[in-house]
Each structure stands twice: as C-alpha cells, then as structure tokens.
Amino acid sequence: MEVLDGVRLVPVVEAYTGVLSDEDFGPITEPRWDAYSRLKIIEAGLPAPVAAHPWLVRAVDLRGPGLTRLVRASLFAADDEDGELLLARIRDLATREQAVDEVVALSGGLMLETPDGRCLALPGCCGDIGNLRDWREATRHDEPAPASLWIGHPMLTVSGDGPVLTLAGPVDLATEPAPVIARIGRQALDEAVTTAEAEVARFAGELRSVCGDMVGAEAAPLMARALIG
C-alpha cells in the first residue's frame, strides 16, 4: 500500500438530533434514510452533510441559529424541563461547575480523508471533536506494536515505523487483527492535526457565541469547552 503524503482531518458534528422525525424506512442501511436525513438537516437550516455520511456536517460550517438549534437539541434531548434547569444551573455561579460537568459533548469527531476527498475513516459511536487529542498522540507513536487510536467505537489502531504511520481497523481492542486502512507519512498526519486544531478553535469561537446567548458571557467558555469534549 502506498504511503500517503497528504491527508485531511475534518472536524464533524452529528446534526440529526432534534431534526429527524419518526419516519420508518426499515433498517438504517436502507438507501432512503440517506436522502431523507440530508434533506431534513438542510431544511432545518443546517449545513449540508459531508458526502461520506448523511448525518455529519463540518464543524466550521456551523454558526448562528443553526448551531444554536443543534446545541439546544443536544442539551434538551431527554427532556425540555431538564434542559432549562441545566442552563439555569450553569448561569448560577454557585452550581456552575457541577452543571458544566453534566454537559455532554456534541457527538461527532474527526473524518480522515485524502486531499481529493476520498474518505478513509469516520468517527465512531460516542466520538466527539475532543478526540483530536488522540489523533495528536497518534502522530507521536513510534512503535511497531499497534496502539489504540480512539475515534469512538469501534476504534482504530496506529503503528509507527520511523516516518510512516499505519492505521488499521476498525477494532474493539488494539490487540485484535485488523485490515490496514492507510499508511500515512508522519509529517502529513501531523500537519493534518494542526490544520484541524485551527478549525476546532474557530468552531469553539462560534460555540462561545451561541452559549453566551444561552448562559451569559462568563459561563460561555466553560460550556463551549464541554460541548467540544
């Protein structure tokens, strides 16, 4: 397998929460789900999903009312009253620290793709944009024995051999045999992580803005950080 000298890590967020209704098209692999999900997400005023997945949108494209809707849908997923109570506790300095700890990160993570847009890996279940720290750690791995690369589950593994990193998966355990998905130049992945970090920083700014409208400027940075993961 060729060694890729360029890749992209794209921060993405799941956008279906609070958007999809109770339509039933059968198994989730049914093709009609794809078109339906994309349509409903766009109709909700959110950016178009990425080509590789009908629920994932680029984080840097989220802003304003669309991002507000997504954050509120995430916070209020279980119950409207509980969501309002959580926001009130975040506003209150006396309960803020504990309340922020209860904020669940937005589902999503990092999509790995080639420079021409061919998807190599998507984030898994329970992934979030905070997993970018795991990708940074992967760039430093320099052992032939595979190490875990958490992207949600199932996860990937990373093996190091000098200037080349080998990614394999998906797996539930790093010790499991897994097909290789890409061999990437270490510098190329390092540069992709750096670019993604800049995108996440811009997204964090948008999050602070919408969180400020919900809980005030003082609490907004804490809430935004929790939503990123």
Stockholm file with secondary structure:
# STOCKHOLM 1.0

chainA/1-229         MEVLDGVRLVPVVEAYTGVLSDEDFGPITEPRWDAYSRLKIIEAGLPAPVAAHPWLVRAVDLRGPGLTRLVRASLFAADDEDGELLLARIRDLATREQAVDEVVALSGGLMLETPDGRCLALPGCCGDIGNLRDWREATRHDEPAPASLWIGHPMLTVSGDGPVLTLAGPVDLATEPAPVIARIGRQALDEAVTTAEAEVARFAGELRSVCGDMVGAEAAPLMARALIG
#=GR chainA/1-229 SS CCEESCCEEEEEEECCTTTCCSCCCSSTTSHHHHHHHHHHHHHTTCCCCCTTCTTEEEGGGCCHHHHHHHHHHHHTSSCHHHHHHHHHHHHSTTTHHHHHHTCCCCSEEEEEECTTCCEEECCCBTCCGGGHHHHHHHTTCCCSSCEEECSSBSEEEEEEETTEEEEEEEESSTTSCCCEEEEEEHHHHHHHHHHHHHHHHHHHHHHHHHHHHHHCTTTHHHHHHHHHC
#=GC SS_cons         CCEESCCEEEEEEECCTTTCCSCCCSSTTSHHHHHHHHHHHHHTTCCCCCTTCTTEEEGGGCCHHHHHHHHHHHHTSSCHHHHHHHHHHHHSTTTHHHHHHTCCCCSEEEEEECTTCCEEECCCBTCCGGGHHHHHHHTTCCCSSCEEECSSBSEEEEEEETTEEEEEEEESSTTSCCCEEEEEEHHHHHHHHHHHHHHHHHHHHHHHHHHHHHHCTTTHHHHHHHHHC
//
